Amino acid sequence: MHTRDAMDIGAPRTATTGMGLSRREFLAAGGLGAAWALLSGPWLAAIGAAAREAATDGAAFTNLTQAQGRALAAVLDRVIPPVDGLPGATAAGAVHFADLALEGPAAGLRDVLLAGLDKLDVSARTGYPGSTGFADLPAAAQDMLLRAVDKSPFFHTASMLAICGTFSAPQYGGNRDGVGWKLAQIEQRMRWQPPFGWYDAQWTHGHREAAP
Amino acid sequence: MKMRTYSTHQAVDFVIVGSGPSGSVLAKELSTAGFDVVVLEQGPWRHPSDFRHDEYGNWMLMDMCGGLKDSPQSLRHDPHETAKLSMTPPPVIYVHGVGGSSVHFTANYWRFHPVDFKEHTRWGDIPGADFADWPISYEEMEPYYTKVDWEVGVSGAPGPFDPPRSKPYPMPPLPIKSSGVLLEKGARAMGWHPQPAPMAIASRPYDGRPACQHCGYCENYGCEYSAKSSALVTMIPKAVASGRCEVRTGAVAHRVEIDARGRATGVVYWDGQGTEQRQRARAVILSANGAETTRLLLLSGNSRFPHGLANSSGMVGTHLMPNGNASVYGLFEHPLNEYKSVQVTRLVHDFYDADARRGFYGGGGFDGRMTFGPMMFALVAMPTDADTPHWGEGFTRALHDYPTHSMEVECHSTSLPVRSNSISLDPTLKDKWGRPALRTTFRFHPDDVKTMNFLADRAEEVLHAAGAKKVWRLPVSDTDAVFVHLLGTCRMGDDPATSVVDRDHRTHDVRNLFLCDGSSFVTSGRGQPTMTIQALAFRAADRIGQAARQGAI
C-alpha cells in the first residue's frame, strides 16, 4: 500500500496549480498525504527531542546516511533556494524534517526518495567527471540535472518535503527558528487586532462600520 | 462539575450515537427537558488547551480525524467499478471526538432560504436526479434557526437576500478583513450585493465564552479560546450540566439492537478497552453523520431487516450530496494578511437561486477568504506559470509574496440527489474492528459541474473588478468532490417507499429509532449545512420529546 501510494505521486492530475494535486486530494491531506497520513501517534511524541537536536547545524541524521542527507539537503535547497536575502529550505533545516518524517508519515516514500537520490549522484558523476556526487556540483549544474527529473515521483516527493519542512511547526524538525514563516511574511501570535491588512486599514479610514 | 453516569443495564430514555452538531443539540434539549440521555462518542474529549496552531498536524496528518490506518475507506466513481482503497486522503472526512466536526469547521452559518425546501415544486423533475421537496418548510424551521442563532451563538447582520427572521442576530458581525473589503469592492462594481457573513464565532463575549481574538486558526483547527461556537463548548457542557446526560467517549457503536417485535432496545458498542458493551434505551437516535449513520444501519440488519435496519425503501445510503465547491484566487498589490482572524467576513448571494436562463439547475454563493496557511497554499493553491515556477528562485520569491498578498473567492453550491451516489459497505475492506469499511460511490451530476464553473466565472469577475493583479483557479471535475458535507443518505419524506425518516426524523420502519444529522437532507442547499443540521436537531428534539411525553414512542 505504501509503495502504491508513493508511486501514485507522479500520476497525471486534474489540476494545473501548485504541485499539480487535485482539490479533493488536497482539501484534506495532500496527495502525498497518501503514505503520509498513515501516521502513528508514538512517532509524533518521539520526534520532539530529535527535532530539538536536529535544530543545530551539522546534526547527524536519524534515518538517512550522512551522504544521503547531504544529497537531499542539496535537492531541497534547489527547490526553495535562498535568493534576494530570503531564506531557503536549508536555512529552515527542511532536511531534518525529512529525515524524521521517513520513520513516520513519509515511511512509504522512502524507496522513491532514496532511489532518486542515488540516480542523481550517478548522473552527477557521469555528467561531470571528477565530481563526487550531486551535493558537490555548482547550483547551475544541479538545476540542470533536476530539470530532467522535475516531473518525476521522486521530485514531487522532494518538493513536498521541502515545503512541509520549511513551513511546518518547528516541533516537526524543520522551520528552524520560524524562518519559514518569516519567508512567507507570517507572524505567529495568539491574538491580533484589526486592521489586519492594508485594504481593511483603508476601509476603516474611509467608512464607518455599523455600530457594534 | 461531575457528570452523571448511567449503568449500561439500566434502560435510559435515549441513547444518542454521535456528539457532533446534531447529537449535542438533541442531548442538550432532551436532557434539560428531563429525559435520561447517554451519548456514545467514538473519539476523545479534547479541551481548548489541546488545540494547536499546527498547519502540518491539522491539514497533512489530519490528527483529529481518526486513525486512517484503523478506519480505511474505499472510493469509486461509478457503481459498476470495484472501489479502491483511498487514503490520499480518505473520501469521508470528519472529526472523531466530542463536538464532532463542529470542532474544526469554518463556522459559516447560512440559513437555508425558503426555496431550498421546495425546489422540486419550482423546477420540476431533473433528469438523472431524484429531485424532491422537503416535507417541511422554511416557515416551520424559522423558530429553530433563531434558536441556533441564540443558543449556539452566531454573529452576523441581515443581507438583502436573507430569508425572514423573527429575531435579530445576537451578536454583530466580526470585523471586516481585507478579503471582505475587496469582495465588497469587486461585487459592488459588478452591481451585486455583498453582505456580512454569518459566522458561529463570538464577536463579543457571549454566554460565558470570550470574544474571538483573531488568532487566525479556525478552518480545520480547534479554537483555543472557545470563541468558535462548536458543540464542544456550547451544547455539550449544557447537556452535562443538566445532570441527566452522560457523554461516553471511546465508545465505538457497531449495532442497533432490535427485539422480536421490531423495536430498538439499545446500541451495542466497543468501549475504550475493546470490550463489547450494550447500552439499553427506550429509544435510539443516530446522529453519527451521513456516512456513519448509514454504516450503522447497514450493519444492524437481521432476518426481519435483510437489507439493513430501516431500509425497506432501499434508500439508506443513497443520494449522497457533498455540495459543490470551486476555488478562485487573486493576487493584489498590498498585503491582505489573510492569515489573521476568522476565515470569512463577506459573502455574495446574488446567484443563490437557480435561474432557468442559465440552461442548467443550480445556485450558490461565494465568500472572500484564504483557506490555507503558507504550507497548504504552496502545495495546493500556488499557480504554475512563468512568474511562479514550481521550484527554484522564482518559487522562493513567490513563497515570499503570495501567501500574504492573495485571497481566495470560495464558491459553495448545490449538488443534486443522484441515487447511485452513495455510502455503502465495502465487500472486502475491513476496519480495525472487523467492520466493513465505508465505501463511497460518487460522480457529480452534470448540472453540479456547470454550477461550479458558473460561480467560478463570477468569482474571477469579482477579483478582476476588485483590482487583482493576477487571477487563477483550481479546476473542477465531476469526480473531484470533498466529502465533509455528508448529506442526504437517509432522506426525509412522507412516503415510506421513497424515504427513510418521516418529517419528525422517526424511521418509517422502526418506531423508536430516529435519525437526525446531515443524512436527513432531501436537497443539498448551497453549502454551509451545519446551521440547518442544528436547526433540524432543535426541531427534532421538540417533536421527539413531545412524542415521548405522550407515550407515542
HADDOCK unambig.tbl for C-alpha pairs under 7 A between the chains (distance, minus, plus):
assign (segid A and resid 15 and name CA) (segid B and resid 474 and name CA) 6.41 0.50 0.50
assign (segid A and resid 15 and name CA) (segid B and resid 475 and name CA) 5.79 0.50 0.50
assign (segid A and resid 17 and name CA) (segid B and resid 380 and name CA) 6.73 0.50 0.50
assign (segid A and resid 17 and name CA) (segid B and resid 381 and name CA) 6.10 0.50 0.50
assign (segid A and resid 17 and name CA) (segid B and resid 382 and name CA) 5.87 0.50 0.50
assign (segid A and resid 17 and name CA) (segid B and resid 383 and name CA) 4.69 0.50 0.50
assign (segid A and resid 17 and name CA) (segid B and resid 384 and name CA) 5.36 0.50 0.50
assign (segid A and resid 17 and name CA) (segid B and resid 474 and name CA) 6.69 0.50 0.50
assign (segid A and resid 18 and name CA) (segid B and resid 378 and name CA) 6.25 0.50 0.50
assign (segid A and resid 18 and name CA) (segid B and resid 379 and name CA) 5.46 0.50 0.50
assign (segid A and resid 18 and name CA) (segid B and resid 380 and name CA) 4.98 0.50 0.50
assign (segid A and resid 18 and name CA) (segid B and resid 381 and name CA) 5.42 0.50 0.50
assign (segid A and resid 18 and name CA) (segid B and resid 382 and name CA) 4.48 0.50 0.50
assign (segid A and resid 18 and name CA) (segid B and resid 383 and name CA) 5.53 0.50 0.50
assign (segid A and resid 18 and name CA) (segid B and resid 384 and name CA) 6.02 0.50 0.50
assign (segid A and resid 18 and name CA) (segid B and resid 390 and name CA) 6.73 0.50 0.50
assign (segid A and resid 19 and name CA) (segid B and resid 379 and name CA) 5.70 0.50 0.50
assign (segid A and resid 19 and name CA) (segid B and resid 380 and name CA) 6.52 0.50 0.50
assign (segid A and resid 19 and name CA) (segid B and resid 390 and name CA) 6.88 0.50 0.50
assign (segid A and resid 21 and name CA) (segid B and resid 380 and name CA) 6.42 0.50 0.50
assign (segid A and resid 23 and name CA) (segid B and resid 480 and name CA) 6.67 0.50 0.50
assign (segid A and resid 24 and name CA) (segid B and resid 480 and name CA) 5.43 0.50 0.50
assign (segid A and resid 24 and name CA) (segid B and resid 481 and name CA) 5.68 0.50 0.50
assign (segid A and resid 24 and name CA) (segid B and resid 482 and name CA) 5.21 0.50 0.50
assign (segid A and resid 25 and name CA) (segid B and resid 88 and name CA) 5.99 0.50 0.50
assign (segid A and resid 25 and name CA) (segid B and resid 89 and name CA) 5.84 0.50 0.50
assign (segid A and resid 26 and name CA) (segid B and resid 380 and name CA) 6.42 0.50 0.50
assign (segid A and resid 28 and name CA) (segid B and resid 59 and name CA) 6.27 0.50 0.50
assign (segid A and resid 28 and name CA) (segid B and resid 89 and name CA) 6.01 0.50 0.50
assign (segid A and resid 29 and name CA) (segid B and resid 59 and name CA) 5.41 0.50 0.50
assign (segid A and resid 29 and name CA) (segid B and resid 60 and name CA) 4.35 0.50 0.50
assign (segid A and resid 29 and name CA) (segid B and resid 61 and name CA) 6.63 0.50 0.50
assign (segid A and resid 29 and name CA) (segid B and resid 62 and name CA) 6.67 0.50 0.50
assign (segid A and resid 29 and name CA) (segid B and resid 88 and name CA) 6.91 0.50 0.50
assign (segid A and resid 29 and name CA) (segid B and resid 89 and name CA) 5.50 0.50 0.50
assign (segid A and resid 30 and name CA) (segid B and resid 60 and name CA) 6.22 0.50 0.50
assign (segid A and resid 30 and name CA) (segid B and resid 88 and name CA) 6.74 0.50 0.50
assign (segid A and resid 30 and name CA) (segid B and resid 89 and name CA) 6.82 0.50 0.50
assign (segid A and resid 31 and name CA) (segid B and resid 88 and name CA) 5.58 0.50 0.50
assign (segid A and resid 32 and name CA) (segid B and resid 88 and name CA) 6.94 0.50 0.50
assign (segid A and resid 33 and name CA) (segid B and resid 60 and name CA) 5.94 0.50 0.50
assign (segid A and resid 33 and name CA) (segid B and resid 88 and name CA) 5.77 0.50 0.50
assign (segid A and resid 33 and name CA) (segid B and resid 89 and name CA) 6.56 0.50 0.50
assign (segid A and resid 34 and name CA) (segid B and resid 87 and name CA) 5.53 0.50 0.50
assign (segid A and resid 34 and name CA) (segid B and resid 88 and name CA) 4.23 0.50 0.50
assign (segid A and resid 34 and name CA) (segid B and resid 89 and name CA) 6.33 0.50 0.50
assign (segid A and resid 37 and name CA) (segid B and resid 60 and name CA) 6.81 0.50 0.50
assign (segid A and resid 37 and name CA) (segid B and resid 61 and name CA) 5.17 0.50 0.50
assign (segid A and resid 37 and name CA) (segid B and resid 68 and name CA) 6.99 0.50 0.50
assign (segid A and resid 38 and name CA) (segid B and resid 68 and name CA) 6.28 0.50 0.50
assign (segid A and resid 38 and name CA) (segid B and resid 69 and name CA) 5.87 0.50 0.50
assign (segid A and resid 39 and name CA) (segid B and resid 61 and name CA) 6.87 0.50 0.50
assign (segid A and resid 78 and name CA) (segid B and resid 392 and name CA) 5.66 0.50 0.50
assign (segid A and resid 79 and name CA) (segid B and resid 391 and name CA) 4.55 0.50 0.50
assign (segid A and resid 79 and name CA) (segid B and resid 392 and name CA) 5.07 0.50 0.50
assign (segid A and resid 80 and name CA) (segid B and resid 391 and name CA) 6.29 0.50 0.50
assign (segid A and resid 80 and name CA) (segid B and resid 392 and name CA) 5.67 0.50 0.50
assign (segid A and resid 80 and name CA) (segid B and resid 393 and name CA) 6.76 0.50 0.50
assign (segid A and resid 80 and name CA) (segid B and resid 395 and name CA) 6.57 0.50 0.50
assign (segid A and resid 80 and name CA) (segid B and resid 396 and name CA) 5.32 0.50 0.50
assign (segid A and resid 81 and name CA) (segid B and resid 392 and name CA) 5.98 0.50 0.50
assign (segid A and resid 81 and name CA) (segid B and resid 393 and name CA) 5.77 0.50 0.50
assign (segid A and resid 81 and name CA) (segid B and resid 396 and name CA) 6.42 0.50 0.50
assign (segid A and resid 83 and name CA) (segid B and resid 393 and name CA) 6.13 0.50 0.50
assign (segid A and resid 163 and name CA) (segid B and resid 375 and name CA) 6.22 0.50 0.50
assign (segid A and resid 164 and name CA) (segid B and resid 375 and name CA) 6.23 0.50 0.50
assign (segid A and resid 167 and name CA) (segid B and resid 374 and name CA) 6.77 0.50 0.50
assign (segid A and resid 167 and name CA) (segid B and resid 375 and name CA) 5.36 0.50 0.50
assign (segid A and resid 168 and name CA) (segid B and resid 55 and name CA) 6.42 0.50 0.50
assign (segid A and resid 168 and name CA) (segid B and resid 56 and name CA) 5.28 0.50 0.50
assign (segid A and resid 169 and name CA) (segid B and resid 54 and name CA) 6.13 0.50 0.50
assign (segid A and resid 183 and name CA) (segid B and resid 399 and name CA) 6.97 0.50 0.50
assign (segid A and resid 183 and name CA) (segid B and resid 400 and name CA) 5.28 0.50 0.50
assign (segid A and resid 184 and name CA) (segid B and resid 374 and name CA) 6.59 0.50 0.50
assign (segid A and resid 184 and name CA) (segid B and resid 399 and name CA) 5.69 0.50 0.50
assign (segid A and resid 184 and name CA) (segid B and resid 400 and name CA) 4.48 0.50 0.50
assign (segid A and resid 184 and name CA) (segid B and resid 401 and name CA) 6.91 0.50 0.50
assign (segid A and resid 184 and name CA) (segid B and resid 403 and name CA) 6.30 0.50 0.50
assign (segid A and resid 185 and name CA) (segid B and resid 400 and name CA) 6.48 0.50 0.50
assign (segid A and resid 185 and name CA) (segid B and resid 404 and name CA) 6.84 0.50 0.50
assign (segid A and resid 189 and name CA) (segid B and resid 215 and name CA) 6.66 0.50 0.50
assign (segid A and resid 190 and name CA) (segid B and resid 215 and name CA) 5.19 0.50 0.50
assign (segid A and resid 191 and name CA) (segid B and resid 213 and name CA) 5.03 0.50 0.50
assign (segid A and resid 191 and name CA) (segid B and resid 214 and name CA) 5.55 0.50 0.50
assign (segid A and resid 191 and name CA) (segid B and resid 215 and name CA) 4.51 0.50 0.50
assign (segid A and resid 192 and name CA) (segid B and resid 213 and name CA) 6.29 0.50 0.50
assign (segid A and resid 192 and name CA) (segid B and resid 214 and name CA) 5.22 0.50 0.50
assign (segid A and resid 192 and name CA) (segid B and resid 215 and name CA) 5.90 0.50 0.50
assign (segid A and resid 192 and name CA) (segid B and resid 340 and name CA) 6.90 0.50 0.50
assign (segid A and resid 193 and name CA) (segid B and resid 214 and name CA) 6.78 0.50 0.50
assign (segid A and resid 196 and name CA) (segid B and resid 177 and name CA) 6.36 0.50 0.50
assign (segid A and resid 196 and name CA) (segid B and resid 337 and name CA) 6.17 0.50 0.50
assign (segid A and resid 196 and name CA) (segid B and resid 340 and name CA) 6.42 0.50 0.50
assign (segid A and resid 197 and name CA) (segid B and resid 178 and name CA) 5.72 0.50 0.50
assign (segid A and resid 197 and name CA) (segid B and resid 335 and name CA) 5.72 0.50 0.50
assign (segid A and resid 197 and name CA) (segid B and resid 336 and name CA) 4.32 0.50 0.50
assign (segid A and resid 197 and name CA) (segid B and resid 337 and name CA) 5.15 0.50 0.50
assign (segid A and resid 198 and name CA) (segid B and resid 178 and name CA) 6.94 0.50 0.50
assign (segid A and resid 198 and name CA) (segid B and resid 334 and name CA) 6.09 0.50 0.50
assign (segid A and resid 198 and name CA) (segid B and resid 335 and name CA) 5.66 0.50 0.50
assign (segid A and resid 198 and name CA) (segid B and resid 336 and name CA) 5.87 0.50 0.50
assign (segid A and resid 199 and name CA) (segid B and resid 178 and name CA) 4.85 0.50 0.50
assign (segid A and resid 199 and name CA) (segid B and resid 181 and name CA) 6.48 0.50 0.50
assign (segid A and resid 199 and name CA) (segid B and resid 336 and name CA) 6.50 0.50 0.50
assign (segid A and resid 200 and name CA) (segid B and resid 176 and name CA) 6.70 0.50 0.50
assign (segid A and resid 200 and name CA) (segid B and resid 177 and name CA) 5.51 0.50 0.50
assign (segid A and resid 200 and name CA) (segid B and resid 178 and name CA) 4.63 0.50 0.50
assign (segid A and resid 200 and name CA) (segid B and resid 181 and name CA) 6.03 0.50 0.50
assign (segid A and resid 203 and name CA) (segid B and resid 181 and name CA) 6.90 0.50 0.50
assign (segid A and resid 212 and name CA) (segid B and resid 172 and name CA) 5.59 0.50 0.50
